[in-house]
């Protein structure tokens, strides 16, 4: 009896301990859940208390773990088009509920991307072999892009702004300087840093976005760890004092900006109507308001070296590709007709991809920025435009097409060229035969541009 009593007592003690352990585990679990819930509430309140409106999420068709989140905010002077959007592209294998403020898995890998002229930060092309933001997100970077104010301008024909009572709104875009856009970028960078909990990030600029990148770093270098210029502003610029223009000339040009005929404040993308039409109906057999031209009447003619499948004019998409190839000089916008060396007959860019890219372009861009760019030319530091700072010390990689580095000219610069950065970590990659759009979306841009950029950034984490 004594033994049985002793054994029974121990069983009771053992069961009691188990119960206590279970209770303690539940208490710990519930406590952690409460803390987590409280943290989510605090974080959500923190993000909800700023001026950004969350717009929703878009899940990639190529990989359901890769998401695109977006936020929108109004900017001074708060006209109807004074809006910007922050886009976030991120791979999240453990975020089935698509919570937009989750921390990145590796906070060293945060990239802010600046689109180019007429380009969109909110790209709908999800294929990571084509789209830069989706590619870097697929490869575990927390990627942010800005949708500039230009995305909010209605795609009216030039003469329709006044007809619809938008003359004042159109005139206001004359104040959308590089400095205004720099502060828009800064607002987005601060929001991105807040979401990702980082102090510094990589910045990449595509085309004019490369210029925007250098203007940004001139004032806000402390936000950045390294620079990626994709056929945009290079690390060296030509300094020619004899060609520098004065502030008086600049002020006179700004004053005259609104006096020209046509659409004085905005520049319209070339062949916009044709881009939109071919994007919607690529296999149409007539152009916009006219039949397709006969191949024998084309001036200039289709190059003799073009592959057989491109030596024709059957669909509106063929006309679009033809115009894009010759727009800024043969092959400089895109080398659509030239076979890629060592390939299987494919050219530097696929027609379907080219049509997708051009159909996504916005219609307008502020002329004031082009004017500012003209007056920044030939200066290392322009004394009346606060857009330059050669004292920064950040690594930079520059990818150059034939447009920005004809026949490799950027690899052996004349003595008049000066560096925009004090860093010794400067990489220049010349892409022989590449046109401008080929750098971003070309048939071999994955291995020639995107993967080398990824490797370069990973080496500088």
Buried (B, 14 or more C-beta within 10 A) or exposed (E): EEEEEEEEEEEEEEEEEEEEEEEEEEEEEEEEEEEEEEEEEEBBEEBEEEEBEBBEBBBBEBBEBBBBBBBBBBBEEEBEBBBBBBBBBBBBEEBEEEBBBBEBEEEBBBBBBBBBBBBBBBBEBBBBBBBBBBBBBBBBBBBBBBBBBBBBBEEBEEEEBEEEEBEEBBBBBBBBBBBBBBBBBBBBBBBBBBBBEBEBBBBBBBBBBBBBBBBBBBBBBEBBBBBBBBBBBBBBBBBEEEEBBEEEEBEEBBEEBEEEEEBBBBBBBBBBBBBBBBBEEBEBEEBBEEEBBEBEEEEEEBBEEBEEEBBEBEBBBBBBBBBBBBBBEBBBBBBBBBBBEEEEEEBBBBBEBBBBBBBBBBBBBBBBBEBBBEBBBBBBBBEEBBBBBEEBEBBBBBBBBBBBBEEEEBEEBEEEBBBBBEBEBBEBBBBEBBBBBBBBBBBBBBEBBBEBBBEBBEEEE
